Amino acid sequence: MRHPCQNTAVRVTLAAAVGLLLTAPVFGPVFGQGAENVPNTTIRSEEERTEERRRAAAAAREAEQRRLLEGRDVSFEEVLARPDDIDLNFRFAKTQIRRGDVKGAQGTLERLLLIAPQRVDIRLLYAIVLFRLDNMLEAEREIEAVISADMPDSLRRQLEGYLDQIKLRQRKTRFSFLGSFGWQYDWNRNGAPESGELETIIGRAPLVGNSNRARDTSFQYFGRLSVTHDLGFQELHKLYFSISAYSGDQVKRNDLSVASLSGRLGGSIDLNPFTISPYVERRQIRLSNEPFINGFAGGVRVDYRHNRPINLFTRFRAERQKYFGIDESPASNLRTGPEFRTGVGADIVIGADMRVTLEYSRARKEARTKYFSYFADEITVDHTWLLGKGAFLLSHFGWRLDQYDDFDPLVSTRTRRDMQYRARLTIGAPLQTILLDAELPQFFSNMTVSATGEYYRATSNITNFQYSNRRFGVNISKRLDF
């Protein structure tokens, strides 16, 4: 026969268990329900957005610079068969540049200028070659020699654009600004589990209210100001500082709005064939209009130019992360602790218009509690394709495995193990190309329009963290160099 005190303890325990199960949807963020997936991935999403914009800006700049080099490839055998054909030789010089033989293109163009010194397009291409060979004085002289001649307005704008770039490159300190505005739709913005249930240590309960899957749209704002200082030695050694700000304002779910502010100071040391790029970074991320993460990081990237098509690299990053408990995730402060990440990869140039980047990285997150500490292995593949007329196509695929140190005693006796997949496609083009090469005011130069589609899926041995999301967005960006 049980003692009366034992019966009382049993009743209290059962009552507490029933109460916990019934109120789990209300206090879900503490136990790790669907809404907890938002804080859990916020820092990764912020890094993804930054990297996506960096790739898009770099591709837009490269695609625009390649517009003058477009055309079909011409072989050396064709030139030998028709050595006096100026247009054929001109296309051959473009082919040489696309293939990376800039020195060879210089010789071809110098020979053409002896035959047709009045050809403005040849002089412009010759100036571009000199520009790429860092011979700024000669490049400037070539452009100024022909800029007053009769020519189409589009060609004159290209000449003026390169003249501005030459004068900019001659400065030791340069500034650039990238600003963008966009709209984005998320099919599952709050990362609600696909099972529709919340798992706790005492059982499962259906999601209710804001815990259910939330479709929402947001307006995206981004700005980055960069300062680069040339330390001399033909611009091989540089210092830079950048400050970036981002805001994603949700239309319906303001509690899921994200904002970030970061500053980075770094440099680049060229020790051919190696390039060493150290940096320090400070950033703050806000979620639901509350401080969520403060981070201070330092890292280094080392590149090794194996040959023209292949660049090998390795990088290391360490960050001290301080999390704050917020209404949507009161237990987030338990994630506070350092994160270390290292990776190796390769940039591979394929032909004249494509580049593939492969990378494997491993991360270690140490938190105040073991059930928020983990090891992560990640593989990413990024592909850049220049489509012509300044247009570009970016594709990304990522796979990641997170293995946590211990189980969450409020969720399950199983130690969490997540696997994540992300596929993204971005297509962009200059505004002028989209408007069929219409004549536009100078303000609309360096303005790019892009559209992005993304699919994300997370699988887990705990149902709370198994979910998927589909995302689509459009973005307009403008770059200024001064």
Secondary structure in CASP SS format (residue, H / E / C, confidence):
PFRMAT SS
TARGET T0000
AUTHOR 0000-0000-0000
METHOD secondary structure of the structure
MODEL  1
M C 1.00
R C 1.00
H C 1.00
P H 1.00
C H 1.00
Q H 1.00
N H 1.00
T H 1.00
A H 1.00
V H 1.00
R H 1.00
V H 1.00
T H 1.00
L H 1.00
A H 1.00
A H 1.00
A H 1.00
V H 1.00
G H 1.00
L H 1.00
L H 1.00
L H 1.00
T H 1.00
A C 1.00
P C 1.00
V C 1.00
F C 1.00
G H 1.00
P H 1.00
V H 1.00
F H 1.00
G C 1.00
Q C 1.00
G H 1.00
A H 1.00
E H 1.00
N H 1.00
V H 1.00
P H 1.00
N H 1.00
T H 1.00
T H 1.00
I H 1.00
R H 1.00
S H 1.00
E H 1.00
E H 1.00
E H 1.00
R H 1.00
T H 1.00
E H 1.00
E H 1.00
R H 1.00
R H 1.00
R H 1.00
A H 1.00
A H 1.00
A H 1.00
A H 1.00
A H 1.00
R H 1.00
E H 1.00
A H 1.00
E H 1.00
Q H 1.00
R C 1.00
R H 1.00
L H 1.00
L H 1.00
E C 1.00
G C 1.00
R C 1.00
D C 1.00
V C 1.00
S C 1.00
F H 1.00
E H 1.00
E H 1.00
V H 1.00
L H 1.00
A H 1.00
R C 1.00
P C 1.00
D C 1.00
D C 1.00
I H 1.00
D H 1.00
L H 1.00
N H 1.00
F H 1.00
R H 1.00
F H 1.00
A H 1.00
K H 1.00
T H 1.00
Q H 1.00
I H 1.00
R H 1.00
R C 1.00
G C 1.00
D C 1.00
V H 1.00
K H 1.00
G H 1.00
A H 1.00
Q H 1.00
G H 1.00
T H 1.00
L H 1.00
E H 1.00
R H 1.00
L H 1.00
L H 1.00
L H 1.00
I H 1.00
A C 1.00
P C 1.00
Q C 1.00
R C 1.00
V H 1.00
D H 1.00
I H 1.00
R H 1.00
L H 1.00
L H 1.00
Y H 1.00
A H 1.00
I H 1.00
V H 1.00
L H 1.00
F H 1.00
R H 1.00
L C 1.00
D C 1.00
N C 1.00
M H 1.00
L H 1.00
E H 1.00
A H 1.00
E H 1.00
R H 1.00
E H 1.00
I H 1.00
E H 1.00
A H 1.00
V H 1.00
I C 1.00
S C 1.00
A C 1.00
D C 1.00
M C 1.00
P C 1.00
D H 1.00
S H 1.00
L H 1.00
R H 1.00
R H 1.00
Q H 1.00
L H 1.00
E H 1.00
G H 1.00
Y H 1.00
L H 1.00
D H 1.00
Q H 1.00
I H 1.00
K H 1.00
L H 1.00
R H 1.00
Q C 1.00
R C 1.00
K C 1.00
T E 1.00
R E 1.00
F E 1.00
S E 1.00
F E 1.00
L E 1.00
G E 1.00
S E 1.00
F E 1.00
G E 1.00
W E 1.00
Q E 1.00
Y E 1.00
D E 1.00
W C 1.00
N C 1.00
R C 1.00
N C 1.00
G C 1.00
A C 1.00
P C 1.00
E C 1.00
S C 1.00
G C 1.00
E E 1.00
L E 1.00
E E 1.00
T E 1.00
I C 1.00
I C 1.00
G E 1.00
R E 1.00
A E 1.00
P E 1.00
L C 1.00
V C 1.00
G H 1.00
N H 1.00
S H 1.00
N C 1.00
R C 1.00
A C 1.00
R C 1.00
D E 1.00
T E 1.00
S E 1.00
F E 1.00
Q E 1.00
Y E 1.00
F E 1.00
G E 1.00
R E 1.00
L E 1.00
S E 1.00
V E 1.00
T E 1.00
H E 1.00
D E 1.00
L C 1.00
G C 1.00
F C 1.00
Q C 1.00
E C 1.00
L C 1.00
H C 1.00
K E 1.00
L E 1.00
Y E 1.00
F E 1.00
S E 1.00
I E 1.00
S E 1.00
A E 1.00
Y E 1.00
S E 1.00
G E 1.00
D E 1.00
Q E 1.00
V C 1.00
K C 1.00
R C 1.00
N H 1.00
D H 1.00
L H 1.00
S C 1.00
V E 1.00
A E 1.00
S E 1.00
L E 1.00
S E 1.00
G E 1.00
R E 1.00
L E 1.00
G E 1.00
G E 1.00
S E 1.00
I E 1.00
D E 1.00
L E 1.00
N C 1.00
P C 1.00
F E 1.00
T E 1.00
I E 1.00
S E 1.00
P E 1.00
Y E 1.00
V E 1.00
E E 1.00
R E 1.00
R E 1.00
Q E 1.00
I E 1.00
R E 1.00
L E 1.00
S C 1.00
N C 1.00
E E 1.00
P E 1.00
F E 1.00
I E 1.00
N E 1.00
G E 1.00
F E 1.00
A E 1.00
G E 1.00
G E 1.00
V E 1.00
R E 1.00
V E 1.00
D E 1.00
Y E 1.00
R E 1.00
H C 1.00
N C 1.00
R C 1.00
P C 1.00
I E 1.00
N E 1.00
L E 1.00
F E 1.00
T E 1.00
R E 1.00
F E 1.00
R E 1.00
A E 1.00
E E 1.00
R E 1.00
Q E 1.00
K E 1.00
Y E 1.00
F C 1.00
G C 1.00
I E 1.00
D C 1.00
E C 1.00
S E 1.00
P H 1.00
A H 1.00
S H 1.00
N H 1.00
L H 1.00
R H 1.00
T C 1.00
G E 1.00
P E 1.00
E E 1.00
F E 1.00
R E 1.00
T E 1.00
G E 1.00
V E 1.00
G E 1.00
A E 1.00
D E 1.00
I E 1.00
V E 1.00
I E 1.00
G C 1.00
A C 1.00
D C 1.00
M E 1.00
R E 1.00
V E 1.00
T E 1.00
L E 1.00
E E 1.00
Y E 1.00
S E 1.00
R E 1.00
A E 1.00
R E 1.00
K E 1.00
E C 1.00
A C 1.00
R C 1.00
T C 1.00
K H 1.00
Y H 1.00
F H 1.00
S C 1.00
Y E 1.00
F E 1.00
A E 1.00
D E 1.00
E E 1.00
I E 1.00
T E 1.00
V E 1.00
D E 1.00
H E 1.00
T E 1.00
W E 1.00
L E 1.00
L E 1.00
G E 1.00
K C 1.00
G C 1.00
A E 1.00
F E 1.00
L E 1.00
L E 1.00
S E 1.00
H E 1.00
F E 1.00
G E 1.00
W E 1.00
R E 1.00
L E 1.00
D E 1.00
Q E 1.00
Y E 1.00
D C 1.00
D C 1.00
F C 1.00
D C 1.00
P C 1.00
L C 1.00
V C 1.00
S C 1.00
T C 1.00
R C 1.00
T C 1.00
R C 1.00
R E 1.00
D E 1.00
M E 1.00
Q E 1.00
Y E 1.00
R E 1.00
A E 1.00
R E 1.00
L E 1.00
T E 1.00
I E 1.00
G E 1.00
A E 1.00
P E 1.00
L H 1.00
Q H 1.00
T H 1.00
I H 1.00
L C 1.00
L C 1.00
D C 1.00
A C 1.00
E C 1.00
L C 1.00
P C 1.00
Q H 1.00
F H 1.00
F H 1.00
S C 1.00
N C 1.00
M E 1.00
T E 1.00
V E 1.00
S E 1.00
A E 1.00
T E 1.00
G E 1.00
E E 1.00
Y E 1.00
Y E 1.00
R E 1.00
A E 1.00
T E 1.00
S E 1.00
N C 1.00
I C 1.00
T H 1.00
N H 1.00
F H 1.00
Q C 1.00
Y E 1.00
S E 1.00
N E 1.00
R E 1.00
R E 1.00
F E 1.00
G E 1.00
V E 1.00
N E 1.00
I E 1.00
S E 1.00
K E 1.00
R E 1.00
L E 1.00
D E 1.00
F C 1.00
END
